[in-house]
């Protein structure tokens, strides 16, 4: 089992590593669903922690449909993140029709230079997620999908999550469950779905607020529960 934790600053990154996180998703603008952090923060976090740092590449929060100049921005950001020494990239793009934007992927993925890539929760806007899984299987750079298995919180979508996990088992693609998971119900969710990786943000912060620091006691208890599954 692997536990990924959202980090928005150095304090988050250090607290997450010290209290059981296996991987960081480094972002800014957490209240907007996460945007690309400044390269200075990326470089600082990569130097400071030993666990893998995956960096969000998302130029704006208006939608997941990107114009050509947005893709140009994402390309420049990926090049800088690779140079900074991050372990992975988090990205996603959709067409105006609501499908995975393969043209954008074909432009951006070669720039990742062997880094792992997570396709983020743009995936949850797809009408046919099983088809989406098979589309992403075509791209070896994409190693995981961050999803709540639809528009509902992940904790309410256990059956849908299990179906996605079964579909992805045909490949090296990992389903990373996130959005709406709770520390109280995570054990049952893991047992019901068979998920191997989980993603937490607000639920491990003081007052469960996106803008609060990570609560180390809550994170440590969560990490112990997650890591109890082999």
C-alpha positions in Angstrom: 0.0 0.0 0.0 1.1 3.5 -0.8 -0.1 6.8 0.8 0.2 10.0 -1.3 -0.2 13.3 0.5 -0.8 16.7 -1.0 1.8 19.3 -0.1 1.5 23.0 -0.8 4.6 24.3 1.0 7.8 23.2 2.7 6.1 22.7 6.0 3.6 20.3 4.4 6.4 18.4 2.7 8.5 17.9 5.8 5.5 17.0 8.0 4.2 14.5 5.4 7.5 12.7 5.1 8.1 12.6 8.9 4.6 11.1 9.5 4.4 8.3 7.1 3.6 9.6 3.6 5.1 7.5 0.8 4.9 10.2 -1.9 4.0 13.9 -2.3 1.8 15.6 -4.8 3.2 19.1 -4.8 0.8 21.8 -5.8 -0.3 25.4 -5.2 -3.9 26.8 -5.2 -5.3 23.9 -3.3 -8.7 25.5 -3.1 -8.8 25.5 -6.9 -8.0 21.8 -7.1 -4.3 22.4 -7.5 -2.1 24.3 -10.0 1.5 24.2 -10.9 3.7 25.3 -8.0 6.6 27.7 -8.4 9.8 26.1 -9.5 11.7 27.5 -6.5 9.4 25.5 -4.2 9.8 22.4 -6.4 13.6 22.6 -6.2 13.5 23.2 -2.5 11.2 20.3 -1.7 13.0 17.9 -4.0 16.3 18.7 -2.1 14.7 18.4 1.3 12.8 15.1 1.3 13.7 11.5 0.4 10.3 10.4 -0.7 9.2 10.8 -4.3 7.8 14.3 -5.3 5.2 14.4 -8.0 4.5 17.9 -9.3 1.2 19.2 -10.6 1.3 20.7 -14.1 -1.9 22.6 -14.6 -1.8 26.1 -16.0 -5.3 27.3 -14.8 -8.4 26.1 -13.1 -11.0 27.3 -15.6 -11.4 23.8 -17.1 -9.3 20.8 -18.2 -9.6 21.9 -21.9 -6.4 23.6 -22.9 -5.6 25.9 -25.8 -2.4 25.6 -27.7 -0.7 28.3 -25.7 -1.7 26.5 -22.5 0.0 23.3 -23.7 3.0 25.5 -24.5 3.0 26.6 -20.9 2.7 23.1 -19.7 5.6 22.0 -21.9 7.9 24.6 -20.4 6.8 23.7 -16.9 7.5 20.0 -17.4 11.0 20.8 -18.7 11.7 22.9 -15.6 10.3 20.2 -13.2 12.4 17.5 -14.9 15.5 19.6 -14.5 14.6 20.2 -10.8 14.9 16.5 -10.1 11.2 15.6 -9.3 10.2 12.0 -9.5 7.0 12.5 -11.3 4.5 14.7 -13.1 0.8 15.1 -12.5 -1.2 16.3 -15.5 -4.4 15.8 -17.5 -6.2 17.3 -20.5 -9.6 16.9 -22.1 -11.0 17.8 -25.5 -14.0 20.1 -25.8 -16.1 17.0 -26.4 -15.1 15.6 -23.0 -12.6 12.9 -24.1 -9.0 12.5 -23.2 -6.9 15.0 -25.2 -4.5 12.6 -26.8 -3.0 15.3 -29.0 -1.9 17.1 -25.8 -0.5 13.9 -24.3 1.5 13.2 -27.4 3.0 16.6 -27.2 3.8 16.6 -23.4 4.6 13.0 -22.5 7.9 12.8 -24.4 9.1 15.8 -22.4 8.8 13.9 -19.1 12.1 12.1 -19.8 11.3 8.9 -18.0 9.6 10.4 -15.0 6.4 8.7 -13.9 3.2 10.5 -14.8 -0.2 10.6 -13.0 -3.3 11.5 -15.0 -5.2 13.6 -12.6 -8.9 14.0 -11.7 -9.7 15.4 -15.1 -10.4 11.7 -15.5 -13.5 12.0 -13.4 -15.2 14.2 -16.0 -15.1 11.4 -18.6 -18.5 9.9 -19.4 -16.9 6.4 -20.0 -14.1 5.9 -17.5 -13.5 2.3 -18.5 -12.8 3.5 -22.0 -10.6 6.2 -20.5 -8.5 3.5 -18.7 -7.9 1.7 -22.0 -7.0 5.0 -23.7 -4.4 5.8 -21.0 -3.0 2.2 -21.3 -1.6 3.2 -24.6 0.9 5.6 -23.0 3.7 3.8 -21.1 4.7 7.1 -19.4 1.4 7.2 -17.6 1.7 5.0 -14.5 -1.3 5.9 -12.5 -4.7 7.6 -12.6 -5.9 9.8 -9.7 -9.6 9.3 -9.5 -12.7 9.2 -7.3 -14.3 6.9 -9.9 -16.8 9.5 -11.0 -18.3 12.7 -9.8 -19.1 11.5 -6.3 -16.5 11.3 -3.5 -14.4 8.2 -3.7 -15.7 6.9 -0.4 -19.2 6.7 -2.0 -17.9 5.0 -5.2 -16.4 1.8 -3.9 -18.1 -0.4 -6.5 -17.1 1.9 -9.4 -13.5 2.1 -8.0 -13.3 -1.7 -7.9 -14.3 -1.9 -11.6 -11.6 0.6 -12.6 -9.0 -1.4 -10.6 -10.0 -4.6 -12.3 -9.8 -2.9 -15.7 -6.4 -1.4 -15.0 -5.1 -4.8 -13.7 -4.6 -5.7 -17.4 -1.8 -3.2 -17.6 0.9 -1.5 -15.5 -1.5 1.3 -14.8 -2.3 1.9 -11.1 -5.5 3.4 -9.8 -4.8 6.0 -7.2 -8.0 6.6 -5.2 -8.6 10.2 -4.0 -11.1 12.9 -3.3 -13.5 12.4 -0.4 -11.6 9.6 1.4 -11.9 9.7 5.1 -9.4 8.6 7.8 -12.3 6.9 9.6 -13.5 4.7 6.7 -10.2 4.1 4.9 -9.8 0.5 6.1 -13.2 -0.6 4.9 -12.7 1.2 1.6 -9.4 -0.6 0.9 -10.9 -3.9 1.8 -13.9 -3.4 -0.4 -12.1 -2.0 -3.5 -8.7 -3.7 -3.4 -7.0 -0.3 -4.1 -3.2 -0.3 -3.7 -2.7 3.5 -3.5 -4.6 6.3 -1.8 -4.4 10.1 -1.9 -5.2 12.5 0.9 -5.5 16.3 1.2 -7.9 18.1 3.4 -8.8 15.1 5.6 -5.4 15.0 7.2 -5.3 18.8 8.0 -6.4 20.6 11.1 -10.2 21.0 11.0 -10.2 19.2 7.7 -9.5 22.5 6.0 -7.6 22.8 2.8 -5.9 26.0 4.1 -4.7 24.5 7.4 -1.4 22.7 8.1 -1.2 18.9 8.1 -2.1 17.4 11.5 0.8 15.0 12.2 -1.1 12.9 14.6 -3.9 12.3 12.1 -1.5 11.6 9.3 0.5 9.1 11.5 -2.6 7.2 12.4 -3.7 7.1 8.8 -0.3 6.0 7.6 -0.3 3.2 10.1 -3.7 2.0 9.0 -2.8 2.1 5.3 0.5 0.4 5.8 -1.1 -2.4 7.7 -2.3 -3.7 4.3 0.4 -5.6 2.6 
